[in-house]
Amino acid sequence: MILQALVEYYEALAEKGEMVRPGYSLAKISFALSIDEDGSLLDVIDLREEAEQGKGKKKALIPRQMQVPEQKKRSSGIAPNLLCDNSTYFLGMDAKGKEERSQKCFEAAKELHIRTFGSSETAAARALCAFFRNWDPATAEQNPALQEYKDEILAGGNLIFRFRGRWLQDAPELRKLWLNKEKADEEEIQMCCLVTGEYGPVAKLHPAFKGVRGAQPGASLVSFNAPAFESFRREKGYNAPVSHYAAFAYGAALNHLLADYEHVKQLGDTTLVCWAKSGEKAYQDLFMMGMDSLDEDLEQNLHFAMSALAKGKSAPWEDVELQPDEHFYILGLSPNAGRISVRFFLRDSFGSFMQNIQSHEERLEIDKYKEERAKLSPWRILQETVNPKAKDKKPLPQLAGDYLRSILLGSPYPNTLYINILLRIQAERKINYRKAAVIKAFLIKNYREEISVKLDRECRHIAYVLGRLFSVLEEIQKAANPDINTTIRDKYFTSAGSTPSRVFPTLLDLANKHLRKLKGETEKHIYLEKRLGEIMNLLEEDFPDILSLKDKGIFQIGYYHQKQSRYSKKEDK
């Protein structure tokens, strides 16, 4: 289904003219070699473009992206490319100083181009073949046409050819020659394509990809390189038969997605890409913004659009009317040596994804300070599971993928998220609103507990009451000892949320002593004694010996709610 969805995406973009043609790929080109009819080098054309830098900085020159004949997957050895390659292959020289190897690379490129175009009588083919026959790498450095950009050319940028005012890779007569030559050179094994369902020649090698963080350059999504994977002697790509067209289409589509940095997210070791079946980018924009923390103005517009789509209504976004029934795909990729692993692949209507994201955000809603961000992104929440003092501050790879999948599918959150949050609270002996929000969402979704956004003064759940009680006891201690550095939270917080019967009798005795100390401050004494009495009246049973994993989370919420209520407005109280 992944390959089929990518092929559909390629076809949608190809109709809009936003995709490379079959047999082509995108490459970064630095210079063009302008030649005449007898193959002589007339000039070198600089194709680099100015890149926007920071204010006041000098603009940098970067290669231009152009469509060229599909590039070979080159890891080692000598493997020339047609009509687009570096100076080692086209000029027989580079800055590495290995003259013998450069000569071999040039001879290989020469043999390839003459073998491919030598039989043609067209002017472009004759000029190109004449260039390779007449060019002498031994005297190349003295060629006057190279002098202006010689250092940049030798640095390794890609080169193309220009003849009579046009790029040779775009010449129709040459394109027909090299496409026919490629088909003749390949073993034409006929099989049924797993993607299109059509019977015909299949690709021997699947495309390579760049842009998956941590993966080797040129890693493959589909590949076989051991006898154990070669059932019935079907080596290489023949064990997963995909037609030449389908292989090209899904490769071009995925490379296009990975190169679109605005719509690529990193979550742990997972590289996330997404797309709509129609190829409309506005769906990608809204989805990525829906997963991020944004400024207040944009947040309101985003909330309006997501709410409408979640209810099955269309919504305007970037001058496009988004439809809730649009097919939408989300793909998570992870590195795996020379291959790429699929962490997850999700497909559903766009409205369903928006509904699940909105439900997740509603579960995360909790009382907080006004200056805190209104929205919690998945990336920010996952950082709460990591020790801030650790050298490697990345969340667990498996947890990142599982958590995102649970949000998008509306399924239960991974237990590892809840456990890691509780462990961080125990280690840090404090709970912020982000950790409290995660615990609240987990208890609602996984345990079906009813947890309020703000303090619930009527709740009689023993763990919630004990969390509130601990917060009030800490407040009493601080009121009696304003300059204290170490409070009961530093010493008893973890054990109070795990084995209450062993801790709370001691804490209550300590609180009585602190209250006696406050008798001189009548108003404060009465307020705190009243708060303590209210909570003690909610206790309908003895202190439990131990709290379950679920009750530990409820204890943390009770503590957080009670502490947060101190900062609410007087009229709220």
RAQUINOR-V53062 format. One record per residue. N is the residue number from 1. RES is the residue in three letters. SS is DSSP state (H for helix, E for strand, - for the rest). BURIAL is I if it has 24 or more other C-alpha atoms within 12 Angstrom, else O. D_CENTER is the distance of its C-alpha to the mean C-alpha in whole Angstrom. Layout:
{{N:RES:SS:BURIAL:D_CENTER} {N:RES:SS:BURIAL:D_CENTER}}
This chain:
{{1:MET:-:O:20} {2:ILE:H:I:17} {3:LEU:H:I:19} {4:GLN:H:I:21} {5:ALA:H:I:19} {6:LEU:H:I:17} {7:VAL:H:I:21} {8:GLU:H:I:22} {9:TYR:H:I:19} {10:TYR:H:I:20} {11:GLU:H:I:24} {12:ALA:H:O:23} {13:LEU:H:I:21} {14:ALA:H:O:24} {15:GLU:H:O:27} {16:LYS:-:O:25} {17:GLY:-:O:26} {18:GLU:-:O:22} {19:MET:-:I:22} {20:VAL:-:I:24} {21:ARG:-:I:27} {22:PRO:-:I:27} {23:GLY:-:I:28} {24:TYR:E:I:26} {25:SER:E:I:23} {26:LEU:E:I:22} {27:ALA:E:I:23} {28:LYS:E:I:23} {29:ILE:E:I:27} {30:SER:E:I:29} {31:PHE:E:I:33} {32:ALA:E:I:35} {33:LEU:E:I:38} {34:SER:E:I:41} {35:ILE:E:I:44} {36:ASP:-:I:47} {37:GLU:-:O:49} {38:ASP:-:O:50} {39:GLY:-:I:47} {40:SER:-:I:48} {41:LEU:E:I:45} {42:LEU:E:O:46} {43:ASP:E:I:43} {44:VAL:E:I:39} {45:ILE:E:I:37} {46:ASP:E:I:34} {47:LEU:-:I:31} {48:ARG:-:I:29} {49:GLU:E:O:28} {50:GLU:E:O:27} {51:ALA:E:O:24} {52:GLU:-:O:24} {53:GLN:-:O:24} {54:GLY:-:O:25} {55:LYS:-:O:28} {56:GLY:-:O:31} {57:LYS:-:O:29} {58:LYS:-:O:31} {59:LYS:-:O:29} {60:ALA:E:O:27} {61:LEU:E:O:28} {62:ILE:E:O:25} {63:PRO:-:I:25} {64:ARG:E:I:25} {65:GLN:E:O:23} {66:MET:E:I:26} {67:GLN:E:I:26} {68:VAL:E:I:28} {69:PRO:E:I:29} {70:GLU:-:I:26} {71:GLN:-:I:26} {72:LYS:-:I:27} {73:LYS:-:O:24} {74:ARG:-:O:26} {75:SER:-:O:26} {76:SER:-:O:30} {77:GLY:-:O:33} {78:ILE:-:O:34} {79:ALA:-:I:32} {80:PRO:-:I:33} {81:ASN:-:I:31} {82:LEU:-:I:33} {83:LEU:-:I:34} {84:CYS:E:I:31} {85:ASP:E:I:31} {86:ASN:-:I:31} {87:SER:H:I:35} {88:THR:H:I:35} {89:TYR:H:I:36} {90:PHE:H:I:37} {91:LEU:-:I:39} {92:GLY:-:I:40} {93:MET:-:I:39} {94:ASP:-:I:36} {95:ALA:-:O:36} {96:LYS:-:O:36} {97:GLY:-:O:40} {98:LYS:-:O:40} {99:GLU:H:O:42} {100:GLU:H:O:43} {101:ARG:H:O:39} {102:SER:H:I:39} {103:GLN:H:I:42} {104:LYS:H:I:41} {105:CYS:H:I:38} {106:PHE:H:I:40} {107:GLU:H:I:42} {108:ALA:H:I:39} {109:ALA:H:I:38} {110:LYS:H:I:42} {111:GLU:H:I:42} {112:LEU:H:I:39} {113:HIS:H:I:40} {114:ILE:H:I:44} {115:ARG:H:O:43} {116:THR:H:I:41} {117:PHE:H:I:43} {118:GLY:-:I:46} {119:SER:-:O:48} {120:SER:-:O:47} {121:GLU:-:O:50} {122:THR:-:O:47} {123:ALA:H:I:48} {124:ALA:H:I:44} {125:ALA:H:I:44} {126:ARG:H:I:47} {127:ALA:H:I:46} {128:LEU:H:I:43} {129:CYS:H:I:45} {130:ALA:H:I:48} {131:PHE:H:I:45} {132:PHE:H:I:44} {133:ARG:H:I:48} {134:ASN:H:O:49} {135:TRP:-:I:46} {136:ASP:-:I:47} {137:PRO:H:I:45} {138:ALA:H:O:48} {139:THR:H:O:49} {140:ALA:H:I:45} {141:GLU:H:I:45} {142:GLN:H:O:48} {143:ASN:-:O:47} {144:PRO:H:O:47} {145:ALA:H:O:45} {146:LEU:H:I:42} {147:GLN:H:O:43} {148:GLU:H:O:41} {149:TYR:H:I:38} {150:LYS:H:I:39} {151:ASP:H:O:37} {152:GLU:H:I:34} {153:ILE:H:I:34} {154:LEU:H:I:35} {155:ALA:-:O:32} {156:GLY:-:I:30} {157:GLY:-:I:29} {158:ASN:E:I:29} {159:LEU:E:I:32} {160:ILE:E:I:33} {161:PHE:E:I:37} {162:ARG:E:I:39} {163:PHE:E:I:42} {164:ARG:-:O:44} {165:GLY:-:O:41} {166:ARG:E:O:39} {167:TRP:E:I:36} {168:LEU:H:I:37} {169:GLN:H:I:34} {170:ASP:H:I:34} {171:ALA:-:I:38} {172:PRO:H:O:38} {173:GLU:H:O:41} {174:LEU:H:I:39} {175:ARG:H:I:36} {176:LYS:H:O:39} {177:LEU:H:I:40} {178:TRP:H:I:37} {179:LEU:H:I:35} {180:ASN:H:O:39} {181:LYS:H:O:39} {182:GLU:H:O:36} {183:LYS:H:O:37} {184:ALA:H:O:40} {185:ASP:H:O:38} {186:GLU:-:O:36} {187:GLU:-:O:38} {188:GLU:-:O:38} {189:ILE:-:O:37} {190:GLN:E:O:37} {191:MET:E:I:35} {192:CYS:E:O:34} {193:CYS:-:I:30} {194:LEU:-:I:28} {195:VAL:-:I:26} {196:THR:-:I:28} {197:GLY:-:O:31} {198:GLU:-:O:33} {199:TYR:E:O:36} {200:GLY:E:O:36} {201:PRO:E:I:35} {202:VAL:E:I:31} {203:ALA:-:I:29} {204:LYS:-:I:30} {205:LEU:-:I:26} {206:HIS:-:I:23} {207:PRO:-:I:21} {208:ALA:E:I:18} {209:PHE:E:I:15} {210:LYS:-:I:13} {211:GLY:-:I:10} {212:VAL:-:I:9} {213:ARG:-:I:9} {214:GLY:-:O:12} {215:ALA:-:I:13} {216:GLN:-:O:17} {217:PRO:-:O:17} {218:GLY:-:I:18} {219:ALA:E:I:17} {220:SER:E:I:18} {221:LEU:-:I:17} {222:VAL:-:I:20} {223:SER:-:I:23} {224:PHE:-:I:26} {225:ASN:-:O:28} {226:ALA:-:O:31} {227:PRO:H:O:34} {228:ALA:H:O:32} {229:PHE:H:O:30} {230:GLU:-:O:32} {231:SER:H:O:34} {232:PHE:H:O:38} {233:ARG:H:O:37} {234:ARG:-:O:34} {235:GLU:-:O:32} {236:LYS:H:I:29} {237:GLY:H:I:28} {238:TYR:H:I:31} {239:ASN:H:I:30} {240:ALA:H:I:27} {241:PRO:-:I:29} {242:VAL:-:I:27} {243:SER:E:I:29} {244:HIS:H:I:28} {245:TYR:H:I:27} {246:ALA:H:I:25} {247:ALA:H:I:23} {248:PHE:H:I:23} {249:ALA:H:I:22} {250:TYR:H:I:19} {251:GLY:H:I:18} {252:ALA:H:I:18} {253:ALA:H:I:16} {254:LEU:H:I:13} {255:ASN:H:I:14} {256:HIS:H:I:14} {257:LEU:H:I:11} {258:LEU:H:I:9} {259:ALA:H:I:12} {260:ASP:-:O:11} {261:TYR:H:O:9} {262:GLU:H:O:10} {263:HIS:H:I:8} {264:VAL:E:I:5} {265:LYS:E:I:2} {266:GLN:E:I:3} {267:LEU:E:I:6} {268:GLY:-:I:8} {269:ASP:-:I:9} {270:THR:E:I:6} {271:THR:E:I:3} {272:LEU:E:I:3} {273:VAL:E:I:6} {274:CYS:E:I:9} {275:TRP:E:I:13} {276:ALA:E:I:16} {277:LYS:-:I:19} {278:SER:-:I:21} {279:GLY:-:I:19} {280:GLU:-:I:19} {281:LYS:H:I:16} {282:ALA:H:I:18} {283:TYR:H:I:16} {284:GLN:H:I:13} {285:ASP:H:I:14} {286:LEU:H:I:15} {287:PHE:H:I:12} {288:MET:H:I:10} {289:MET:H:I:13} {290:GLY:H:I:14} {291:MET:-:I:11} {292:ASP:-:I:12} {293:SER:-:I:15} {294:LEU:-:O:18} {295:ASP:-:O:21} {296:GLU:H:O:24} {297:ASP:H:O:25} {298:LEU:H:O:22} {299:GLU:H:O:21} {300:GLN:H:O:24} {301:ASN:H:O:24} {302:LEU:H:I:20} {303:HIS:H:I:22} {304:PHE:H:O:25} {305:ALA:H:I:23} {306:MET:H:I:21} {307:SER:H:I:24} {308:ALA:H:I:26} {309:LEU:H:I:23} {310:ALA:H:I:23} {311:LYS:-:O:27} {312:GLY:-:O:27} {313:LYS:-:O:28} {314:SER:-:I:27} {315:ALA:E:I:25} {316:PRO:E:O:25} {317:TRP:E:I:22} {318:GLU:-:O:22} {319:ASP:-:O:26} {320:VAL:E:O:24} {321:GLU:E:O:26} {322:LEU:E:I:23} {323:GLN:-:I:24} {324:PRO:-:I:23} {325:ASP:-:I:24} {326:GLU:-:I:22} {327:HIS:E:I:20} {328:PHE:E:I:16} {329:TYR:E:I:14} {330:ILE:E:I:10} {331:LEU:E:I:9} {332:GLY:E:I:7} {333:LEU:E:I:8} {334:SER:E:I:10} {335:PRO:E:I:12} {336:ASN:E:O:16} {337:ALA:-:O:18} {338:GLY:-:I:19} {339:ARG:E:I:17} {340:ILE:E:I:14} {341:SER:E:I:14} {342:VAL:E:I:13} {343:ARG:E:I:11} {344:PHE:E:I:12} {345:PHE:E:I:13} {346:LEU:E:I:14} {347:ARG:E:I:17} {348:ASP:E:I:19} {349:SER:E:I:20} {350:PHE:H:I:18} {351:GLY:H:I:21} {352:SER:H:I:21} {353:PHE:H:I:17} {354:MET:H:I:18} {355:GLN:H:I:21} {356:ASN:H:I:19} {357:ILE:H:I:17} {358:GLN:H:I:20} {359:SER:H:I:22} {360:HIS:H:I:19} {361:GLU:H:I:20} {362:GLU:H:I:24} {363:ARG:H:I:24} {364:LEU:H:I:22} {365:GLU:-:I:25} {366:ILE:-:I:27} {367:ASP:-:I:30} {368:LYS:-:I:29} {369:TYR:-:O:30} {370:LYS:-:O:30} {371:GLU:-:O:28} {372:GLU:-:O:25} {373:ARG:-:O:22} {374:ALA:-:I:22} {375:LYS:-:I:19} {376:LEU:-:I:17} {377:SER:-:I:13} {378:PRO:H:I:12} {379:TRP:H:I:10} {380:ARG:H:I:14} {381:ILE:H:I:15} {382:LEU:H:I:14} {383:GLN:H:I:15} {384:GLU:-:I:19} {385:THR:-:I:19} {386:VAL:-:I:19} {387:ASN:-:O:22} {388:PRO:-:O:22} {389:LYS:-:O:24} {390:ALA:-:O:23} {391:LYS:-:O:22} {392:ASP:-:O:18} {393:LYS:-:O:17} {394:LYS:-:I:14} {395:PRO:-:I:14} {396:LEU:-:I:15} {397:PRO:H:I:12} {398:GLN:H:I:14} {399:LEU:H:I:14} {400:ALA:H:I:11} {401:GLY:H:I:10} {402:ASP:H:I:14} {403:TYR:H:I:14} {404:LEU:H:I:11} {405:ARG:H:I:13} {406:SER:H:I:16} {407:ILE:H:I:15} {408:LEU:H:I:14} {409:LEU:H:I:17} {410:GLY:-:I:20} {411:SER:-:O:21} {412:PRO:-:I:22} {413:TYR:-:I:20} {414:PRO:-:I:19} {415:ASN:H:I:22} {416:THR:H:I:21} {417:LEU:H:I:19} {418:TYR:H:I:23} {419:ILE:H:I:24} {420:ASN:H:I:22} {421:ILE:H:I:23} {422:LEU:H:I:26} {423:LEU:H:I:27} {424:ARG:H:I:25} {425:ILE:H:I:28} {426:GLN:H:I:30} {427:ALA:H:O:30} {428:GLU:H:O:29} {429:ARG:-:I:32} {430:LYS:-:I:31} {431:ILE:-:I:28} {432:ASN:-:I:26} {433:TYR:H:I:25} {434:ARG:H:I:22} {435:LYS:H:I:23} {436:ALA:H:I:26} {437:ALA:H:I:23} {438:VAL:H:I:21} {439:ILE:H:I:25} {440:LYS:H:I:26} {441:ALA:H:I:23} {442:PHE:H:I:24} {443:LEU:H:I:28} {444:ILE:H:I:28} {445:LYS:H:I:25} {446:ASN:H:I:26} {447:TYR:-:O:30} {448:ARG:-:O:31} {449:GLU:-:O:32} {450:GLU:-:O:33} {451:ILE:-:I:32} {452:SER:-:I:33} {453:VAL:-:I:31} {454:LYS:-:I:34} {455:LEU:-:I:37} {456:ASP:-:I:38} {457:ARG:-:O:42} {458:GLU:-:O:43} {459:CYS:-:I:41} {460:ARG:-:I:43} {461:HIS:-:I:40} {462:ILE:H:I:42} {463:ALA:H:I:38} {464:TYR:H:I:37} {465:VAL:H:I:41} {466:LEU:H:I:41} {467:GLY:H:I:38} {468:ARG:H:I:39} {469:LEU:H:I:43} {470:PHE:H:I:41} {471:SER:H:I:40} {472:VAL:H:I:43} {473:LEU:H:I:45} {474:GLU:H:I:42} {475:GLU:H:I:43} {476:ILE:H:I:47} {477:GLN:H:I:47} {478:LYS:H:I:45} {479:ALA:H:I:48} {480:ALA:H:I:51} {481:ASN:-:O:49} {482:PRO:-:O:47} {483:ASP:-:O:47} {484:ILE:-:O:46} {485:ASN:-:O:43} {486:THR:-:O:42} {487:THR:-:I:42} {488:ILE:H:I:42} {489:ARG:H:I:38} {490:ASP:H:O:38} {491:LYS:H:O:41} {492:TYR:H:I:40} {493:PHE:H:I:37} {494:THR:H:I:36} {495:SER:H:I:39} {496:ALA:H:I:40} {497:GLY:-:I:37} {498:SER:-:I:37} {499:THR:-:I:41} {500:PRO:H:I:43} {501:SER:H:O:46} {502:ARG:H:O:47} {503:VAL:H:I:45} {504:PHE:H:I:46} {505:PRO:H:O:50} {506:THR:H:O:50} {507:LEU:H:I:48} {508:LEU:H:I:50} {509:ASP:H:O:53} {510:LEU:H:O:51} {511:ALA:H:I:50} {512:ASN:H:O:54} {513:LYS:H:O:55} {514:HIS:H:I:53} {515:LEU:H:I:54} {516:ARG:H:O:57} {517:LYS:H:O:56} {518:LEU:-:I:55} {519:LYS:-:O:59} {520:GLY:-:O:60} {521:GLU:-:O:57} {522:THR:H:O:58} {523:GLU:H:O:55} {524:LYS:H:O:52} {525:HIS:H:I:54} {526:ILE:H:O:55} {527:TYR:H:O:51} {528:LEU:H:I:49} {529:GLU:H:I:52} {530:LYS:H:O:52} {531:ARG:H:I:48} {532:LEU:H:I:48} {533:GLY:H:O:51} {534:GLU:H:O:49} {535:ILE:H:I:46} {536:MET:H:I:49} {537:ASN:H:O:51} {538:LEU:H:I:47} {539:LEU:-:I:48} {540:GLU:-:O:49} {541:GLU:-:O:49} {542:ASP:-:O:49} {543:PHE:-:I:47} {544:PRO:-:I:45} {545:ASP:-:O:45} {546:ILE:-:O:41} {547:LEU:-:I:38} {548:SER:-:O:36} {549:LEU:H:I:32} {550:LYS:H:I:32} {551:ASP:H:I:34} {552:LYS:H:I:33} {553:GLY:H:I:30} {554:ILE:H:I:33} {555:PHE:H:I:35} {556:GLN:H:I:32} {557:ILE:H:I:31} {558:GLY:H:I:35} {559:TYR:H:I:35} {560:TYR:H:I:32} {561:HIS:H:I:34} {562:GLN:H:I:37} {563:LYS:H:I:36} {564:GLN:H:I:34} {565:SER:H:I:38} {566:ARG:-:I:40} {567:TYR:-:O:38} {568:SER:-:O:38} {569:LYS:-:O:41} {570:LYS:-:O:44} {571:GLU:-:O:45} {572:ASP:-:O:42} {573:LYS:-:O:44}}
